[in-house]
Amino acid sequence: MSRTASAEAVGWLARLRASARDRFDTLGIPKPTDEDWRQTDVSAVAPFAATVASAGSVSAADLDRYALAASLPCRAVLVNGRLNAALSRLSDLPAGVRVESLAATLATAEDSSTPHLGRAASIESAPFAALNTALFADGIRVTVDAGVELLVPIHIVHVAAPGAAPIAIHPRTLVVAESRSRVTLVESFLSVGFGTYLTNAVTELIAAQDAHVEHVKIQCEGALGRHVATVAGHQARGSRIVSHNVSFGAALARNDIGSRLDGPGAECRLYGLYVVDGEQHVDNHTWLDHAMPNCPSWEMYKGLLAERGRAVFNGRIVVRDGAQKTDAKQSNKNLLLGDEAAVFTRPQLEIHANDVKCTHGATIGRLDEESLFYLRTRGIGKVEARNVLIRAFAGDVIDKIPVVAIREYVTETLRERLERDLRGDEASA
């Protein structure tokens, strides 16, 4: 890159960061009076949300204790939002695939990110996305060249390593899938040690014409963690993005996930499973922006809530003027396993075209007593009958996960959670 081009690139990044910081200063930390945050109180992170955590120290032994971190051969490890090359395994990537430190690529060839960084993740009404854009220290850039089909999933392991004082971590992931390419990306979030922290992650998925991107997000952070994440896609003609979002951990989690279908024939599918117990709170806000005609979308989110767990689901579908032949379906189903558990669900349709098929539905219920009775008359014990029904309920989402090792991890983690909740029920009985 020439000195002039490099200076222009540095100026572009500086302007992007300054604009994002100005936007965050205007919006501020969301308040319960804000429409999109009415059921989710994030005021506890206000004192430290705008800080940047220093590089944490995590050993290979620390990481290997987590089955999720070791589940896939190709991985990039971020500790407190910074790439740790020693813990990563990226040497066997095929030609046409690059997994790099985002900070390094911005420092050496920033102009290549200019058309993409900040393109999918809007900061206009999203304070945490704006804060991430202003403050991210590092992250991962994944580039898949045109026509390349990557058969092995890439695993980005986000490790929070908090200390005595509260910290904020702002990791950034940028995935650029060129025309006719195919990639599967797994992002998992976990924590090592104890301490209060905020993970504020932003992932942008850029799918060029006829590209196919599968994104799997697994969140299983510590009990003192707060997790806010944005996953935003931008799709060209004939592209396909499939999102799989599983939330297990953290005291509080908020996910804003969606895509803009910006080319005819683009397709998007959103699958989600959230499992909460104790005092946990999970908030999923999804959005699908149908900007072009002949674009199908399908969305299925399911929740399991035990003890005093709380969940929020808000699904918004926008069909813009001219986006004829849109076919959009949305479903949210929730199973209450505790007497004090609660969920707030709100599907939204905003339609500006007249030749469309759009449906949505939401249900909240408990285990069906007749189904339990039926299983018990077949010689199945009460506990196992309960777990059979719960696994069947969650299976619609789990079975869609395209990576076998991750699918098995989610299944096993769900089993462990069910056993833990059952022990809690027995202790309180």
Secondary structure, DSSP 8 states (H G I E B T S, - for coil): --HHHHHHHHHHHHHHHHHHHHHHHHH-S--TTSGGGTT---GGGTTTTT---------HHHHHT-TTTTSSSSEEEEETTEE-GGG-B-TT--TTEEEEEHHHHHHHHGGGTTTTTTTSS--SS-HHHHHHHHH---EEEEEE-TT-B--S-EEEEEEE---SS-EEE--EEEEEE-TT-EEEEEEEEEE-S---EEEEEEEEEEE-TT-EEEEEEEE---TTEEEEEEEEEEE-TT-EEEEEEEE--SSEEEEEEEEEE-STT-EEEEEEEEEE-TT-EEEEEEEEEE-SSS-EEEEEEEEEE-TT-EEEEEEEEEE-TT-TT-EEEEEEEEEE-STT-EEEEEEEEEE--SS-EEEEEEEEE---HHHHHHHHHTT--HHHHHHHHHHHHHHHHHTT-S-HHHHHHHHHHHHHHHHHHHHHHHHH-
